[in-house]
Amino acid sequence: MTQILVTLNEDATTLHVRKAIELLRGVVSTTVFKTKDESNKKALRQQAYVKESLERAFDEMKRARRGEHKMMTDEEFMAELKAEVEA
């Protein structure tokens, strides 16, 4: 037995493609598998979080260069991080 994997985008109608495949000689059966949207949603949430974090960091750097904001030293950052972990 040989299997062929066909990937469809959202524009294609699964029912019509499945019926067309079933008309081919030698096709025993067709099965539809849907991809897990949850993993895609998780990746999109992670990307959005990274983008937002980088934008905040970039804005903070710009404010520091203009003298509107004082950046933390690495020792201050580590102390704050340690305090959060211990809390």
N, C-alpha and C positions, 0 to 999 in steps of 0.2 A: 504494500500500500504506500502511496506517495501523498504527501500533504503539501498544500500551497497556502502560504499566509498572505492575505490581502489586507492592506491597511487603507481605510477610507477616511477622508476628511469629513467634516460635519455637513458639507454641502451634498454629499452623496446619500441617496436613500438606500439604507441597508436592505430593505425588503426587495427593491427592484434588482439590486446587484445579486442578492442571494438567489432570486428566481432565475436570473440569467445564467448563473453558474450551474444551477440544477438542470438546465436544458442541455448542457454539454454532455456528450457521450462519455460514459465511464464514471460519471460523478456518482458516488455512493451516498454521500450525505453532506450537508453543510451545517456549520455551527457558527453562531455569532458570539464573540467575546468582546466585552466592553472593557476599555482600559480603566484603571482606577484613577478617578478624578481627584481623590484625596491626596495622592502623592504629588500630583500637579499643583493642587491648591497649596500644599505645604511648601513646595518650592517657590511658588509665587509670593507667599507670605514671608518666607525667608529673604527673598530678593527685595521685597518692599522694606523690610526691616533694615537690611544692610544699606539700601539707598538712603533711607531716612537718617540712619546713624551717621553716614558719611556727610550728608548735607548739614546735619547739626555740627559735626566736627569742623567742617569747612567754614561755616558761619562763625563758630567760636574763634577760629584762627584769624578770620578777617577782623573781628571785633578786637582781638588782642593786638593786632598790628596797628589798628587805629587808636589804641590806648583806651578803649572802652571797657576792656575786660582783662583781668590778670589771669594768666595761665597757671595751673598747678604745676609744681615740680613733681618729679617722679616719686620722691619720698612722700609728698602729700597725697598723691594718688594711691600709692601702695597702702598708706595708713588708712585712707578712706575705704579702700577695697577690703582691707583686713577687718575693719570695724563692721562692715556690712556682712561679711562672712560669719563673724562671731555673734552677730545679733540674731 
